[in-house]
Structure formats: structure tokens, C-alpha cells
Amino acid sequence: MDEIDVKRIAHEEAQRVCDKYRELYTEIDEVWSNARPTIQKLLNKGFLETDEDGKFALTYDAIEVLVINDKAHLYG
């Protein structure tokens, strides 16, 4: 493995991580298990709205912030 291979692998891994954070989660089943209760709570309370198909659009970062806020009891 030479320097070009290492740079290519590093670039591919960085791209994979970036793609994860840009991915949109649109259904409760797509959200990771420890975040589902928070998202379900926000849906139930009407704090998080869905489109006409019942889908929302949240990024990984947005879900993380919502979970942190929920742990701080900001949503009751």
C-alpha cells in the first residue's frame, strides 16, 4: 500500500462519514433505537410535524440535538 492508496482510503472514509451526517431520516423506523422514544414523543406532542405522507425530515445532527434536549427534560 502506497501513499496514494492511503489517501484514497482516507478520502473514501471521510466521504462515508459526511454522507451519514447528511442523510435524512424520514420515518421512525429509520431512527436508531435509543433516539426513537424522543422522536415519538415529539411527534405525539405535535412538536415535530410530518408531511401529508406522515414523514419528517431530520438529519443525524438534528436528532442528536433533540435527544440531548429531551434528556435535559426540555420537552416534558
C-alpha positions as CSV (number, residue, x, y, z in Angstrom):
1,M,0.0,0.0,0.0
2,D,1.5,3.3,-1.0
3,E,0.7,6.9,-0.2
4,I,-1.9,7.2,-3.0
5,D,-3.8,4.2,-1.6
6,V,-3.8,5.6,1.9
7,K,-5.1,9.0,0.7
8,R,-7.8,7.3,-1.4
9,I,-8.9,5.2,1.6
10,A,-8.9,8.2,3.9
11,H,-11.0,10.2,1.3
12,E,-13.5,7.4,1.0
13,E,-13.9,7.0,4.7
14,A,-14.3,10.8,5.1
15,Q,-16.9,10.8,2.4
16,R,-18.8,7.9,4.1
17,V,-18.9,9.8,7.4
18,C,-20.1,13.0,5.7
19,D,-22.8,11.1,3.9
20,K,-24.0,9.7,7.2
21,Y,-24.5,13.2,8.7
22,R,-26.3,14.5,5.6
23,E,-28.7,11.5,5.4
24,L,-32.3,12.4,6.1
25,Y,-34.3,10.2,8.4
26,T,-37.9,10.3,7.4
27,E,-39.6,7.6,9.4
28,I,-39.5,6.5,13.0
29,D,-38.2,3.0,12.0
30,E,-35.2,4.6,10.3
31,V,-34.1,6.4,13.5
32,W,-31.7,4.5,15.8
33,S,-33.3,2.7,18.7
34,N,-32.2,5.0,21.6
35,A,-33.5,8.1,19.8
36,R,-36.9,6.7,18.8
37,P,-38.6,7.5,22.1
38,T,-37.6,11.1,21.8
39,I,-38.8,11.4,18.2
40,Q,-42.0,9.6,19.0
41,K,-42.6,11.9,22.0
42,L,-42.1,15.0,19.7
43,L,-44.5,13.5,17.1
44,N,-47.1,12.7,19.8
45,K,-46.9,16.2,21.3
46,G,-47.1,17.9,17.9
47,F,-43.7,19.5,18.3
48,L,-42.4,17.6,15.2
49,E,-44.6,17.8,12.1
50,T,-44.9,15.4,9.3
51,D,-45.8,15.9,5.6
52,E,-49.0,14.5,4.1
53,D,-47.4,11.0,3.9
54,G,-46.6,11.0,7.6
55,K,-42.9,11.6,7.0
56,F,-40.5,14.0,8.7
57,A,-37.0,15.1,7.5
58,L,-34.3,15.1,10.2
59,T,-30.6,14.9,9.9
60,Y,-28.4,12.9,12.2
61,D,-27.2,16.1,13.9
62,A,-30.8,17.3,14.4
63,I,-31.8,14.0,16.0
64,E,-28.8,14.2,18.3
65,V,-29.8,17.7,19.4
66,L,-33.4,16.6,20.0
67,V,-32.2,13.7,22.1
68,I,-29.9,15.9,24.2
69,N,-32.7,18.4,24.8
70,D,-35.0,15.6,25.8
71,K,-32.5,14.2,28.3
72,A,-32.5,17.8,29.7
73,H,-36.3,17.5,30.1
74,L,-37.0,20.4,27.7
75,Y,-39.9,18.6,26.2
76,G,-41.7,17.5,29.4
